[in-house]
Amino acid sequence: MDFVISRRQMLKLSAVLGTAALAGCGGSSEEAAAPADDAAASGDVKDLTFEPGKLTVATGNPAWEPWVMNDDPESGEGFEAAVIYALAEQMGFAKEDVVWVRTEFDEACAPGDHEWDLNIQQVSINEDRKKAVDFSPAYFRPTQAVIAKKDSKYATAAACADLKDATFAVMMGTTAIDYVKDIIKDGSDEGIDIFNNNSDAVAAVDNGQADVLVTDTPQCVYMVESEQLSNGTVVGQIPGTEDPDGLGITLVKDSPLTPFVTDAMNAILDDGTVDGLIEQWLGAYTTDIPTLA
């Protein structure tokens, strides 16, 4: 695969490499090529970010609980917000050096330059997306679930077959579309309404435009418990939807930050930090949820 970076990244990378070359004058080519971990230790990673010295992180607009509490990622509360601050610390950034911005979901997977370093909003890793963006190692593997109004005829569904005739609201660009089509609709697109974001999707169920909504299980539980969907209920998890590749943070394709993010994420996965955050923020949203037949 050809290595391609943007002009902005090239300028920053050239500055870092130029400094390394001056420091290595007179040495062997092997000595001059500093490994990623040596660069991270010297603070060079901070010269590679969108805003030097800062780590600019994008999340959803709005950002939903329990991923981000109260739509306030700066608080560090909520699973994904907490993961970012743990990752940033591992990379050498102080909390005050993390800058949050907002994007729609599709920008997180879009090719080309972006005005952020990392984008985190429950993006499933897959081969097609890897052609457009880089991913961190997976930080969570969710399932997909169905929610409906309690007075809907689909609220008591016990099997996927019971939902075959329902109209589904799903968010654009998500794997929920494929799961509904392949597992419930027998390969058909009929009865799948696609919305720009989950706020619009849940509103569609609330006002009767759609019968049910599908998204990741933690978010479904939150939508019901917080009454984002009034008089709602979690019908159940869709079998076979545990994300095999997991959710990943996205970066610009072939970003010079990718090795640093990979090393840092692996470190907080290996030391149990991420497992602790899963238990803290997602435990109540992932247990005792029935699975449809």
Secondary structure, DSSP 8 states (H G I E B T S, - for coil): ------HHHHHHHHHHHHHHHHHTTTS-HHHHS--HHHHHHTTGGGGSSSSTT-EEEEE-SS--TTTSGGG-GGGT-SHHHHHHHHHHHHHT--GGGEEEEE--HHHHT--S--S-SEE-S--B--HHHHTTEEE----B---EEEEEETTSTTTT--SGGGGTTS-EEEETTSHHHHHIIIIISTT--TTEEEESSHHHHHHHHHTTS-SEEEEEHHHHHHHHHTTSSTTEEEEEE-TT-S-SS-B--EEETT-TTHHHHHHHHHHHHHTTHHHHHHHHHHHHHHSS--B--
